[in-house]
Amino acid sequence: MIAAFIKGILLGIMLSISVGPVIFSIIKQSINNGHKGGFTFVAGVSASDITMVVVSQLFTELFRTLLEYKKIIGIGGSCLLIVIGVYVLLFKKVVVNEDGKQEIKMTKRDYVKTFFSGYFMNTLNPAVIGFWLVIATSVVDLSFSYRLVMFSTCLIFVLATDVAKVFLAGSIRQKLTPHNIHIINKISGLILVGFGLALIWGTLEFGDKLH
């Protein structure tokens, strides 16, 4: 079980340090909407990872079939990133109170939208599907207890690092003016649009070469 634990930690490190749209979105959500908004987004991402693990283990062939539609999934995920990026870039506004400080207001509907934006941003990333498929097929012959420890360790580690990112972004937010937050939103929007366009290009250019 020690080997499974170590492998889970290593997989968690790989996922947590990978640079992608999710990490920027965690920071953006935490800066714009505080800890609760960041935690809600992280919960959506974590729920997506759990879904990936369960599906990859119970329905390996179905999961493998998803890669046959990687172009559709990739384009769909790219469009989601671009739409979110354009919204943040052009329409997202920083609300301030009477003291000129950033005002955070989130309704239950906002929390639901934030949760599912994290869920689908992670789920519609073909790189994430490919990652979990590779891991699933590499441990398919190992015992259930080994896989349980490995995947649980990995998911808990990734969740812990995402929570740490929320706290870090939250502490930074306390030192930012609304004007600086507005600039960060613009940069974040550009990054999301850039990731979306890059993902579309990668899907169309290399999709047929990756099997």
N, C-alpha and C positions, 0 to 999 in steps of 0.2 A: 504493500500500500504506500510505502514511502516513495517508490518510483512513480506511482500514479499521482501522488501529491506534487512531486517535483515537476513532472511533466505538465500538470495543470497550472502550476505557477509560471512555467516557461511560456505556455500558450497564452496565459493571461497577460504576461509582459508584452508578447508580440501584438496582441490586440490593443492593449492600452496605450502603447507608444506609436501605433500606426497613425500617420497623418492623413486625415480625411475630413469630409464635411461634418461628421458627427462631433468631433472635438471642438471645432469652431462654433458649432451650434450650441453646444453645452455652455461654452463661455458666453456666447451672445445671450442665451436665455437667462443665465445667472446675472449678467450685468443689467439686462433690461427688466427682468421680472423678479429679481431677488432669489433667495435660496429656494423658496417654494416652487418657483417657475423652473429653476434648474433641476431640482429633484424630480419634478414631474416629467421633464424631458428625459432625464436619465432613467426613470422608471420605464418609460416607453422603449428606450433602447435596450434595457435589460430584459424586458418582456419579449422583445424581438429575438434577442440572443437565445433565450430559453426556448422559444418556439423553434428556432433553427436547430438547436441541439435535439429536442424531442423528435422533430420531424426527421432529422438525419439519422437518428437511431432506430426509430420505429418504421420508417418508410424510406429506406436507403435508395431503393430503385426509383421511388417517386421523386426524391430529392435529386437524384441523378437526372431524371427527366426534366426537371426545372432548368437544367443547364442547356437543354435543347432549345429553350425559349429565352436564352440569355440576351439576345438582341432586344426582344420585346421588353424584358425586365429592365435591361440596361437603359433603354430609351425612356421607359416609364419613370425610372428612378431619376434620370437626368432631367426630365421635364419637371419633376417635383422640385428638385434642387433649384432649377432656373426660376420657377414660379415663386418659390420662397425667397430666393435672392432678389428678384425684381421687386417683390413686395417690400422687403427690408430696405432696399436701396432707394425706392421712390416714394413709398407710402408710409413706412413706419415712422412714427413721430415720438419724440421723448416728451412725456407729460410732466410739467413742473407744478409745484404747489405755490402758495403765496410767498414762501421764503426763497423761492428760486431753486429749490432742491427737486431732484427727480421724484416723481410721484408714481408709486406702483399700485395698480389696481387690476386685479384679475378675478373674473367671475368663474363659477363652476364650469361654464361653457369654455372659457379660455383654458382652464386646466385640462379639460378633455381634449381640446384641439392640440394643446402642447404635447400631451401624452402620445396621441396618435401621430403627430408629426415626427416625434422621435422614433416611434415604432416603424412607420413606413419608410422613413429616411434610411434606417438601418436595413430593413427587410428588402427594399428594392435596390440595394447595392449588390450587383452581381459578384463583386469581389468578396463580400461577406458570405454569399451562398457558396462560392468556390472554396473559401477557406474552411467552412464547416464540412463541406463534402469531402475534402482531402483528409481532414482529421477523422471524420466518421469512417471512411473506408480504410484508414490506416489502423484503426483499433477494433474493427468489426469482429475479429476472432478472439479478442480478449474477454475476460470475464466481466459480468455485469457490475460486480462490486468495483473492479478496477476502473471501468468507464464512469461509474457513478462518482467515485472520488475525484477522478481527473477532471471531468466536466464541471462538477460542483466547485472544485477549487478554482478552476479557470474563471467561471462566471462570478464567483464571490470576489475574486481578485480584481476583475475588470470593473465590477460595480463599486468596489471600494475606491479604486483610482478615479472613477467618474465622479463619485461623491466628493473626493478631495479636490477635483477640478472645480466643482461648484463652490466649495468653501473658498478656494483661492480666488476665483473670479468675484465672489461676493465681497471679499476683503478689498480687492482692487476697486470695486464699484464705489465703496465708501469714500474713496479719494478722488473720484472723477466728477467733473462738472457735467451738467446736462449737455453742454456744447461738445465736450470730449466724447460722451456717450453717443451723441449723434454722429460724430465722425467714425467711431468704432462700428456703428450700425452700417454706415456706408461701406466701410472696408469689408465687413462681414458679408454684406450683400454681394459685393464684387467677387469675393472668394467663393461664395456658393454658386454664383452664375458661372464662374470660371471652372469650378469642379464639374458642374453640370455639362458644360460644353466639352470639357476634356473627356468626360465619361462617355458622351455620345460619340466623339471622335474615336476613342479607344474601342468602343463596342462595334462600330461600323468597320474600323480599320483592321482590328485583330480578332474580331468575334469568330470568324470562320477558321482561324488558325489555332484557337484554344479549345481543345477537347479533352 
